[in-house]
Structures are given as C-alpha cells and as structure tokens.
Amino acid sequence: MQAVVEAAEAIGVDRIVMRRGNVYSTGVYVDNGREKSLLYNDWDRDWDRKKIYDSIMASVRSSPSLSQKRRLILTLS
C-alpha cells in the first residue's frame, strides 16, 4: 500500500480506491472513468515497496496517456 500511495503522490493522482474482491493477486490500475489500465500485478512476486513503486512508475512513464488519469484502484484479495 505504501508504494501505491507514493506513486499516486508522484504522478498527482487525486484519489486512491481500495477494493477487496475475489482476485488471485493484488493489482494496481489507473482509471479515467472510461477505461482502466493495469500498472502492477503481484502475481507470483515477492517484491519490496521500492521495487513495486519503481514498477508502477515505469508503467506510467512508458505510456504518456496514463499520467492523464486521476484515480488509482488497488484490488486486494
């Protein structure tokens, strides 16, 4: 969760939504109200906070359109 908060602050996201559901792994998505894009998925990974943060930021940097979106969604099982 700390990595998600830090990434949200770095990219200027206004809101983080945490959802619990019947999912197999933790995922972080960015949403603009029309579409949702995956930034990070914890499937079979044992990463620390820094590595998760770096992965999220790399996803944002690789797609300029992602930085335009203003809501992060964290899904937890």
N, C-alpha and C positions, 0 to 999 in steps of 0.2 A: 504494500500500500504506500509506503514512503516513497518508493521510486515513481509511482503514479502521481503522487502529489508534487514531487519535484519537477517531473516532466510537464505537468499541467502549468505550473508557475513559469517554467522556462519558455513555453510556447504561447502563454497568455490565454489559456483556456479558462472560461468563466465558471464552469460547473463540472463537478465530477459526480457521476451517478454510480452507486454501487448496487448491483443486482445479485441476488442469490437465485440459483436455479439448478436444474438437473443437468449439469455440464460435466464433462470429463476432465477439464483442466481450466485453470484461470486464464482469462483473456482480457485484453485491453483494446477497446475500439474507440475511434473518434467518429462523431456523428454530427452532421449538419442539419438534421431534421428531415432530409430526403434520403440520404444513404449513410451506411455505416461501413467504415473501413477498419480492418484488423491492423493493429500496431504491434501487438505482442501476444504470444500464446505460450503458456507454461508447460505444454505437453512434453513430458519426459525430460524436463530440465530441472536442474538444481542450482539456479543462479542466485548470486547475491544481489543486493539492492543496486549497486553500481552497474553491474552488467545488464540488469533489467532496464535501468534508466538509459544506458547507452544504446540498447536495442530499440527502445521506444523513440529516442531522439534520432537515430539513424533512419528509422522508417519515416519520420516527419521530414527530415532533410531530403530524402530521396524522392519525395513527391510534394512539390510546392502547393498543390491543392489541399493537402492535409493541414497545412498551417492556417488555412482559412476557416477551418471548422472550429467550433467553440464549445464542444461538450465531449468529455471523455467518459466512457462507460467501462466500468470494471465488473466483469462477471466472475462470480465465485461459486464453487460447488459446495 
